[in-house]
């Protein structure tokens, strides 16, 4: 499976209550269950009017199918080429 960053334009998402976010997650999971094992949700970051979601999927078309089934837009889908964090620099610190 490949990793993808999905940017979703959802006005006001950052102001949603915990219960509303719970409902949104449940809706997403219901769509994921229909597509399993082609798509897996890793986690999402919620901002004022967007979410940034990390998914694993067989291909980009599976991401768009999840968006269609869930009703949450996949405004921009970007394949993830790699991952770094602060410990990545430790490899050269010796």
C-alpha positions in Angstrom: 0.0 0.0 0.0 1.1 3.6 -0.6 0.8 6.5 1.8 -1.2 9.6 0.9 -1.9 13.0 2.4 -5.5 14.1 1.8 -6.4 17.7 2.2 -10.1 18.2 2.8 -11.8 21.6 2.6 -14.5 21.4 5.3 -15.5 24.9 6.4 -15.8 25.2 10.2 -14.3 21.8 11.0 -12.0 23.3 13.6 -15.0 24.5 15.6 -16.7 21.1 15.7 -17.5 19.6 19.1 -16.1 16.3 20.2 -19.4 14.7 19.5 -19.5 16.1 16.0 -15.9 14.9 15.3 -16.8 11.5 16.7 -19.8 11.3 14.3 -17.5 12.4 11.4 -15.0 9.7 12.3 -17.8 7.1 12.4 -19.0 8.1 9.0 -15.5 7.8 7.6 -15.0 4.4 9.2 -18.3 3.1 7.8 -17.1 4.0 4.3 -13.7 2.4 5.0 -15.4 -0.8 6.0 -17.0 -0.9 2.6 -13.6 -0.5 0.9 -11.5 -2.7 3.1 -8.7 -3.7 2.7 -8.0 -1.2 -0.1 -7.9 1.9 2.1 -6.8 2.4 5.7 -7.1 5.7 7.7 -4.0 6.4 9.8 -4.9 9.8 11.5 -6.0 13.3 10.7 -5.0 16.8 11.7 -7.9 19.3 12.1 -7.4 23.0 11.4 -9.9 25.8 11.1 -11.4 25.0 7.7 -9.5 21.9 6.6 -8.4 18.5 7.7 -5.1 16.8 6.6 -5.5 13.1 6.7 -2.9 10.4 6.3 -4.2 7.2 4.6 -2.7 4.1 3.2 -4.3 2.9 0.0 -3.8 0.6 -3.0 -4.0 3.6 -5.3 -5.4 7.1 -5.5 -8.7 6.0 -7.0 -9.5 4.2 -3.7 -9.0 7.5 -1.9 -11.5 9.2 -4.2 -13.9 6.3 -3.7 -13.7 6.8 0.0 -14.4 10.5 -0.4 -17.5 9.7 -2.5 -18.9 7.1 0.0 -18.2 9.2 3.1 -19.3 12.6 1.7 -16.0 14.2 2.8 -14.2 15.9 -0.1 -10.7 14.9 -1.2 -9.7 18.4 -2.2 -6.1 17.5 -2.9 -4.5 14.0 -2.8 -0.7 13.9 -2.5 1.4 10.7 -2.5 3.8 10.7 0.4 7.4 10.0 -0.8 8.9 9.5 2.7 8.9 10.7 6.2 11.4 12.5 8.4 11.4 13.7 12.0 14.0 15.2 14.4 15.7 11.8 14.8 16.5 11.7 11.0 19.3 14.2 11.6 20.8 11.8 14.3 22.1 9.5 11.5 24.7 12.1 10.6 25.6 13.2 14.1 28.2 10.7 14.9 
